[in-house]
Amino acid sequence: MSKLGDLGARLYRGEVGYDFVGKRFLWYGVSVLITITAIVGLAVQGLNMGIEFKGGAVFTTPKTAVSAAKATEEAKKASGHEAIVQQLGTGGLRIQISGLDTDAAADVKKQLATDLKVKEGDINADLVGPSWGEQIATKAWTGLGVFMVLVVIYLAIAFEWRMAVAALVALIHDLTITVGIYALVGFEVTPGTVIGLLTILGYSLYDTVVVFDGLKEQSKDITKQTRYTFSEIANRSINGTLVRSINTTVVALLPVAALLFIGGGFLGAGMLNDISLSLFVGLAAGAYSSIFIATPLVVDLKEREPAMKALRKRVLAKRASSAAKGESEGAGEAYESTDAPQIVAQGRSGRRR
């Protein structure tokens, strides 16, 4: 068995564990830094919105000997606007020009036929009005808002409001980072991008709910015992689902990486970038937030409860008493449960004394 596989087996059996919750302020700092970078990129460069959102025209030409770089120059001269040109597998070109109305598009099409040495009738033109683009953008934001509200309501009912708040923060965290990356790299935002965003938010929520479900089960009747604090049990839940989260994320990222780096980069199928970048960044951010953000936030909120504060005092008092008697009863022992694998979980107050 490989070293990574051996480590995963030991995590599953509870022979080793990592203190995710105890180091949560480090993860918070990393997330804040990444989020600030994304927001700055969004504020400075903004999003490169596709014509579906701001209106314009897309011209698809038949096979031509004119290069994409040359076609970009010709399209800019013919329209007076910035143009995005992509080489198609057929040998033709996809020329996207924003801000064109119907009359201007007809003139541009005629000029492009001359410059690219193709027949005007062979050029396919698709026009998108700015009002239609505004409607698409409004519906996209409405769909995102409805999704967020339903998520909060579901988690509040299925678990509790603290977990709902933590999951919402994690989702906003993933969305902000993904949108910020789009601003920094300058990729075009299209309806495919919106689909990708909604997809990765659902994936992130799934990963978070898996951890929350384990935490809910293991923290049942927690105040009736005096061996472990809530933060230590939460840390055990993360460790218990760690291997599953890593495996799921890696398997999901592999085909998305193929679309982004091979399809969009190596093969030049730029249209694949619209959805593949949002999926790639979002999947990675979602896996990170479910482990390092969502559950630690639940711990911060839960530990404020009087019952959890009292439990912590009882646990620490019992450990101090045990240490004084020379007994070995630290937080490094496995938490006894028949519902999940035993994982070594050392919370920030679970050090041996």
N, C-alpha and C positions, 0 to 999 in steps of 0.2 A: 504494500500500500504506500502511496506517495506521502510525503510529509504533510501536504495540504489535506489529503484525505484522512490521514491519521489524526490531524488536529481537529477536523470536523467530527470524527467519531468520538474523540475525547470530550469535545464540547457537548455533544449529544448525550453522552453517558454521565456528564457532570463531573468529570475528572479535572477539568480546567474551566476557567471563566474569566471574563474581562469586566472591569468596573466601568461600564458605560455611564451609569447614572452619576457616579461619584465625580466623573470628569466632565459633567455636562456643561459647565461654564466655559470650558475650552471649546466644546462643539458650538455653543452659542456664539462665541467670539468668531469662529471660522465662518459661521453662517452670516453673521452681521457683516463681516468683511466682504464676502462674496456678494451679498445683497446690495451693499453700498456701491460696489463696482458695477453691478448690473444697472442700478438706478442712475448712476452717473453716465454710463454709456447710453442709456435710454434718453436722458435729458440732453446730452450733448449732441448725439448723432441722430436720435429719433429712429423710428421704424421705417423701413423701406416698403411702403404699402404697395401691393399689386394693383393692377388696373381694375380688378374686381371691386376694390374699395374706393378708388379715386377716379375711375373712369378712364377711357382711352381706347386704343385699338390694338389688335394683334393681327399681324400679317404673316401668313404661312406661304412660303414660296416653293416652287418645284426645285428640282436639282439645279444647282448653279455652281459655276467655278469661282464665284466671288467669295472671299474669306469672310468670316464673322467680323473680324476687325474692320475690314473695308466696308462691309455692309452697315456697321455701326456708324461710321463717319457719314455715309451717304444718307442713312435714315435721319440723322441729326440735321443735316443740311436741308433735306426735303421737308422736314416737319418743324424745325426750329425748337424741338424738344429733345430731352435726353432719351436715348433708345437703348433697350436691352436686346441683344441678339444672341440666339442659341443655335448651334449647329445640330441639325436633326440627323438621325440615322439614315434617312433616305437621300441625304446629300443636299436637302433643302435647308431653309433658314426659318426660324421663328423670330419675328421682329416685333417687339412690344414697345409701344409708344404711349405715354400717358398724356392726358389733357387734350385729346383730339375730339372734335365734334364730327358730325356726319359729313358735312361739306368739306372740311379740311381733310378728312380721311380719304375721300375720293381723289383729291388732288395728290396726296402723298402716295397713294397706291399707284397712280399713273406714273409718278416720277420714279418710284422704286422699280417699276417694270423696266423703265429705260436704263436706270443706273445698273441694275443687276442683270440686264440682258435676258429677260424672260418675258413671256407674254402676259399682258395685264389680266387677261381672263383666267390665267392659271394661278394667280395669286388669290388666296382665300383671305378675306378680311372679316374679323369678328369685332364688333363695336360694343362697348360697355358704357352706358351713360353714368355720370357722376351721382345722379339721384338714386339709381339702382344700387350703386356701390354703398351709398350711405345706408340704405335699407339693409343690405347684407351685414354691414358693420354693426348696426343697431341690434339686429336679430342675434348676431354672434355674442354681443355683450349681454343681451337678455338671457340667452341660453346659459351662459356662464354663471350669471347671477342666480338663476333658478336652480342650477346644479348645486351651487354653494349652499343655498338655503335648505334644499332637500337633504344634503349631507349632514348639516348641523342638526336638523330635526330628527333624522334617523339615528344618529349617534347618541343624541340626548335621550331618545326613547330606549334604544338597545343597550346602552351603557349608562352614561351619566353626562351632565353638562360639562364637566371638566374635560372629559375625553373629547367631547364635541368641539370645545374651544381649541384644544391642542391639535386636533385633526385639521381644523380650519386654518390655524396658523401654519401648519405644515403644508397645506395645499397652496396658500398664498405665497409661502416661501418658494415652492417649486415653480409656480407660475411666474413670479417675479424674476427668478434666475433665468428661466427659459426665454422670457421676453427680452431680458437684458442681453443675453447671448445673441439673439437675433439682431439687436441694435448694434452690438459691437462688431459682428462679422458682416453685417450689411445684407444678409439674405432677405429675399423678398417674402413678404407676408401675404399669403393667399388663403382662400377657403380651406385648402389642404392643411395649412398651418394651424388653423382653428380646430380642425378635426384632430390633428395630432395633439394639440394642447388638451382637448377634452379627453382624449384617450389616455394620456399619461396621468392626468388627474385621477381618473378612475383606477389606474394601476397603483398609484401612490396610496389612494384610499384603501385599496384591497390589502396592501402590505401593512398598513397601519392597523387596520381592523384585526388582522391575524395576531399582532402583538397585543392589542387591547383585549382580545378574547381570552388569550392566555393569562393576562394580568387579572382580568375579572374573575376567572376561575380560581387562580392561586391566592387571591386576596380575600376570598370568601371567608367570613368569620375571622378575619385577621386580628381583631381586638381580643379574641379569646385565647391567644397564645402570647408568649413573652420571649420568643427566641429571635424573631426577625422584625425589622421595621418595614414600613411600606416601601421605602426606597430600595431596600435589599430584595424584596419580593419582585418589584418592578424590574430590577436589574436581571433577576433570574428569568423573567419572561423574555427579555431581549435576547439573552444568551440561548434560551431554548428554541428561538425561531431564527437565530443568526444564520445557520447553515442553509436553511430553507430560503431565506431572503437573498443570500448571496447567489445560490444556485439559480433561483428564479430570475434574478436580475441579469446574470451573465448569459443565460439561455435566451432571454428576451433581447439583450443588446447585440448579440452576434448577427442576426439577420438585419437589424436596423443599421448596424455599422457597415454591413455589406452594401446596403442601399446608399448610405451617405458617402462612404469613402471610395467604393468601387463604382457604383452606378453613377452617383453625382459627381465624383471627383475624377476617377481614372477614365471612365467611359464617356464623361461629359454630358450625361443626361441630367442637366441642371434642374429640370422640373421635379426630379426626385428629392431635391434638397428641401423643397417646401414643407414636406411632411416628415422627412427622415431626420432633419436636425432637431425639430421639436420633440420627436420621439426619443432620440438619443440622449439629449440633454435632460429631458423630463424624466426618463426612466432612471438615469443615474441620480438625479436630484431627489426623486421620489424614494429610492432605496435609502439614500442618506438620511432624509428627513424622518422616515418611519422609525429608524434606529436611533438617530442622534438628536432629534428635535421633539417629535410627538410624545414619546413616553417620558423623557426627562421633564417636559412641560407638565405632564399629568402629575408627576412626582412633586414638582414645585407647588402646584395648586392643591394637591391632596394633603401634603405635609403641613399646610396651614390650618387644617381642621383641628379643633381641640382634641378630638378622639385620637388622631394620629400623633399629635404632640404628646399626649399622655402615654400612648403606646411606646413611643421612642424613649421616654423617661423610664418606663418600666423595663424595657429591654436593656438599656444602658445600666440601670441599677442592678439588674440580675447578673449582667456580665461582670460588673465590678465586684459583686458579692462572690461570684464564682471564681474570679481571679484571686480574690483574697483568700479563698479556701484552697487554692492551688488546682482548681479544676480547669480542664481545657474545653471551654464551651464558647469559642469565638464564632464570628459570623462566617468563617471560612468553611463550616460544615455544610453538608448538603441539606437543603430544605426538604422535609419529608412530605411527599405528595404521591398519590397513586394515579393522578390524572395526567402527569407529564413527566418527562425525563428529569432526573435530578441534576441540577446545574450549580456549580459553585458560584455564588454571587456575593461579592464583598461590597457592600454599600459604603458611602463615605464615612458613616459613623460605625461601620462594622469592623474596624480594625481590632486585631488581638490586643488585649490589654494585659 
